[in-house]
Amino acid sequence: MALIVQKYGGTSVGTVERIQAVAKKLIQHQKQGHDLVVVLSAMSGETNRLVALANEVNDHPRGRELDVLLSTGEQVTIALLCMALEQQGVHANSFTGSQVRILTDNAHNKARIMGIDESNIRTALANGRIVVVAGFQGCDEHGNITTLGRGGSDTTAVALAAALKAEECQIYTDVDGVYTTDPRVVPEARRLDRITYEEMLEMASLGTKVLQTRSVEFARNYNVPLRVLSSFTEGGGTLIAAEDPTMEQAVISGIAFNRDEAKLTVLGVPDHPGIASQILGPIAKENIEVDMIIQNTGQDSTTDFTFTVHRNDYQAALKILQNTAESLNAREVTGDNKITKVSVVGVGMRSHAGIANTMFETLANESINIGMISTSEIKISVVVDEKYLELAVRSLHNAFNLSQA
């Protein structure tokens, strides 16, 4: 029998009726001859509710106790799903992360999976049971409950699929696959039948919120085929897998964008070795992630240094940079939190010239000014004013002929 790992997100198990619908879907899959391991998120909105409760009690709850609280959301859904399956005459066992023995490091609220003891799961499967596992959680070497951060249930599912050598890891969510761009911005956006790990990693990191980036990294590292499917409609979804050399790749697979960008610039910094480290070091110490970086050297032995951060970190980064600039005798610090990043992604870029020129020419034709540019082997990203986001995405989607046939 083929083993499949399935993950259902919060909207998929958001009500009792939806949990019962998931149970019926699982029974159909089992009748088709599949062994099933099912990973569940908490009901939609439940994790936010628990965080709000914690903050009512304590402005800065300790990470260990917050993990104990947050892990309860998934325990509710796994128990209810097993009850729904039993009601329909199908045997099922629920397991928390600790019961599976999903071993993590001890970084509470953002733990990383170190290993999985799958023996309990294999025993339950051998006894003909559907196994239902709480996503988003594990335990450290001392038995403390840990959680994996937002979207961590995706990572739980992929890690289990890798450990169990599953045929496929299927992520059921409220969308029916990965699209060439957000259909809310471009109604003609097309669902992709297949996309490579590298393309999905780029799109996830650039703002496409279908999958957690860490889960895609895990899938790539262990060669786990991932499939994104809808909990509410039938269809083949989108397969995320290794690049297939026998298939002709599209030049561009999609247009990704991120609204949550902010830009900071320190002007007139003395140009000498180590200046980038002096500027970014204090930012890094506050765990603020830096994305795009540009450094321009002038003729007066000074340099202008620009970088982007998440918009939520803008004020904190601005304050740090102002202090740093004073100590470096910089001329001025400026900032802009009304920018967005737009990216074209595709493994076909490796073998096709002119992609950058098409992108820049398209934006120029719409009078959209580019503030920053960043490239990789399969991606080109630009920073533009926030007001031009939707126009930029629509025009690029059309320029690269990504609309539905």
N, C-alpha and C positions, 0 to 999 in steps of 0.2 A: 504493500500500500504506500502511496506517495504521501510524504509528510509535508504539510503546508502550515506556515505560521501566518496568522491573520491578526491585524491590529485594527481596533475600532476606536475612533476619536470621540471626544466629548459630546458632539452633536448626535453621533450615531447611537449613544446610550443615554441621551438627555432626559428620557421619560421612561416610565414602565412599559408603555406601548412599544417604544423603540427597542428596548431591551428584549421584549418578547419577539419582535420582528427579527432581531439579530439571531435569537435562538432558532427560529424557523429556518433562517438562511444556513446556519451551521448544520442543522439536521440534514438539509438537502445535500450539502457538501459531503457530509459523512456517508450518506447513502450512495454517493458517487464513488466511494472507495478511498476517501482521503483520511489519514490521521490528522487531527487538528490540534494545534496549540494556538490559543486565542489570547491576545494581549489587549487589555482595556485601559482607557483613560478614565478619569473621574467624569461624572456628569457635567455637561457644559455649565460653566459659571461656578462650579463647586470649589475649585481651587482658589479663585478670587474671593469667594465668601470666607473661606478658611483663613486666608491672608488678612482680610479685613478684621476678622475676629481676633486674630493674634495681635494686630496693631491697636485694637481697642484696649487690650490688656497690658501691652508693653510696646513702647515706641520702637524699641530695638530688640526684638526677641532673639534669644540665643539660637544659633543655627541648628544645634542638636534637637532642641525642643520644637522648633518650627518644622523640622523634617518629620518628627513623630506625629505632629498635627496634620501636615499636608498629605502624608501617606494614607490617611484614613479615607480620602476621597475615592481612591481606586479600590479599596477594600469593600466599599459599599457596592460598586458596580460588579465586581467579580462574584460576590456572594449572590446578588440578585440574578445575574445571568445563569449561574449554576442552578438556582432555584427554578428559573424559567425552563431550563433544559430538563430538569428532573420532572417537572409538571407535565412535560410532553413525552415522558417515558425514556429519556436519554440520560445515561449516567455521565456525570461530570465532576471534576475536582477543581477547586479553586486553590491558588497558591499566592501568598504575598511574595515580595522580592526576597525576604529573609527565609521563607520556607523553601523557595527554590534554591536558595544560596547563590544569589547574584552578588558576587563579591565586588565591592567598589573601594576606591580610596576614601579618605575621611574628610573630603572637602564638602561639608554640608551645604545643601541647596544647589550645588553644581558638581556633584560627584561624577567620577568617570569609572566605567566598568573595567575591572581588572581580570575577571574570570567568572565562569558559570559552572556549577555542578549540576549537570542535567539528569542525574540518576533518578531523582524523585519523579521527574516528568516522564522519563522513559518507562518507569514502573507503571505509572498511571495509564500511559498509552498502551502498554502491553496488556493491560486489563480492559481494554476497549473503551476507555473513558476519553471524553473531550477535556482537555486541560485548559484552564482559564487562569491567566497570570496577571497580577497587578503590574501595570506599566509604571515607569517614572521613578521606580524605587529599587533599592538594594540594601545591603548592609556592609559595614566595614569589618575588618578583621577582629574587632572587639564585640561584634554583634549589634552595634549601634545602627539604627535605621538611617538611611541616607536617601536623598532624592537627586535626580539627574538634571534638574533645570527644566525650564519651559520646553515643551515638545519632547520631553525625555521618553515618553512611551514609544515613539518611533524608534529610538535607539534601543530600548528594551527588546522590541520585536525583532530588529535586525540582528542584535547580539544573540538572541535565542535561535534564530534561523541559522546563524553561523555555527553555533555550538552543536545544534542538532543535525546539521547538514541537510537542512530542508530544501525541497525542490524549488520553493519560491517563498518570498515574504510579501504578503499582500496588505497594503495600507488602505483601509476603508475610511473615507472621509466624506465631507459634504460637497466635494467636487468630483467630477468623473474622469479626471486625469490631469496631465500637465498640458497647458496651452501655450501657443506661440507668444502670447502676452495675456494680460488680464482682460477677460471678455467684458468687464465693466467699463474699460477704457476704449477697447476696440471690439465692438460686437461681432466683427467678422473673424475674430481670432479662431484658430484651428486647433483642435485637440491632436496632440502628437501620439502616434501609435508606439513610438520607441524613441528613447533618448539615451545618450551615454552617461555613465557616472560623472565624467568630467564636465559635461554640459550641465547636468543637474546640479553639481556642486557649485559651478559658477552662478547659475540662476538662483539657487537657494541663498548663496552668500550675497547676491546682489539685490535681494528683495522679494523674490518669489517665495511665498510662505506656505507652499504645499507640503514640504518636508523639512524637518530639522536638519541642518547642515551636518551635524555629527553622525546622524543615522546614515546619510549618503556616504560619508567617509568610511564608516564601518562596513557598509555593503561593498564598497569598492575594494577595501583592503582584504576582505574575505570572499570576494566574488559571489556575493549573494544577489540573485536576481530580485529586483524590487518591482512591484506593480502597484500603481495608484488607481484605486477604484472608488466608485460612489456607493455609499450605503443605501441610497434611495432609488437609484435607477440601474438598470442592467446595462452591461457593455463591457468591452475588453480593456478599458482603461489605458494607461500608459505604462509600458515596460521600461525600466531603467536597468541597463546592463552594460557589460563591457562593449567596447567598439567592435563592430563586426566588419572585418576587412572585405568580406564578400558583398557587402551592401554599399550602394552608392549613397554617400552622406550628403544631406542638404548643406549648402554653403552656410546658411544661418538657420539655427533652429528656433530662436526666440528672441524677444525683446524684454529684458528685465528692467525694473526701475525701483528706486527706493526714495520715498518721500522724506524720510527721517534723517536728512543730512544737514550738516552745518560746516561752515568753512572759517578757518582762523588764519590770519597772516601776521607775521612779525616783520616789520620793514626796517631796513638799514642796520642789519646785524653785522658786526665785524666778520669778515670772511677768513676763517682760519680752521685748521683741522679740529674736528670734534664738536663743531658748533651744532650740528644736527642732534648729537647726543645730549648736549647741554639744554637744547630746547625741548626735546621729546622725553628726556629722562624724568623730569618732574611730572609730566603727564602720565607716563607709564606707572610711576609709583602709586598713583591714585586709581590704578586699574581702569583707565580710560583708553579704549581701543582707538587707534589711529588708522585711517583707511588710506586715502590718496595723499601723496606728498609731492610737492614741486618746490625746487630751489632755483632761484634766478640770481646769477652773480652780475653785479654792475661793474662799471669802470672805476668806481671810487673805492674799491677794496671792501665793499659791503655786499651783503646778499639779502634778498627777500625770501622768506621761508613760509610756505603755505601748506596747510594740511586740513583734512576733513575728519570730523568725529560724528558720532550719533547725536542727533539734535537734543536728546535728553541730557547729554554731557556738555552741552555748549557753554552754559554759564560757569560751570565748575572749571572747564578747560580755559575759558577766557580769563578767569581770575588768576589761575596758575600762570598763564602765559604773560599776563601783565606784570606779575612779580618777577618772572624770569627775565623779561625784556628789560626791566629796570636794572637788574644786576649785570646784564650784558651790554648796557649802554645802547640799546636799540633805539631807533628813531620813533617808532609808532607801532601800535597793535590795532588791527582792525578785525572785524568779524561779520559774518553774514549767516543767519539761520533761516534764510528763505531760499534755499537751493535744493535741487534734487539731482540724483544720479541716474542716468539712462545708459543702458548697456546693450550691445548686440553680442550674441553668444552663438558659437557653432564650431564643431570640430572641422567642418569643411573649410574654415578660414586658413587652415594649414597649407592647403594646396591651391588656394585662389587668391590672386592679387587684386588690389583695388577696393577691398571692403572698406578700409578707412576713408578713402576718397569719396566713395558713395555715401557713407554716413555723414561726412563733413559737408559735402555738397548739398545733401538733402536738408540738413539743418540750416545751411546758409540760405537756401531758397525760401525758407520760412522765416528768415531774419531772426533766427535763434542764435544768440552768441554763446560760444563755448568758453567756460571759465577754466576748466582743468581737463586733462586727458590722461587716461591710464590704459595700458594694454597688457595682454598676456597672449599666449599662443592661440587661444580660442576665444578671446574676448576683447572688446574695445568699450571702455566706459568714458562718458563725458559728464561734466557737471554743468547744469544749466539753471537759469532762474526758475523758481518753483512755478511761476505763472505759465511757463511754456511746457510743463511736463506732458500733459495729454496731447498737445499738438505735436510734440517731438515723437512720442510713442506712436501715434497714428501715422505720421508721415514716414517714419522709418519702417513700420510694419508694411506699409504700402510699397515703399521703395525696394524692399527685399522680397516682395511677392509672397508674403506669408499668409494671406487670407485664404479662407476656405475655397476650394475649387468649385 
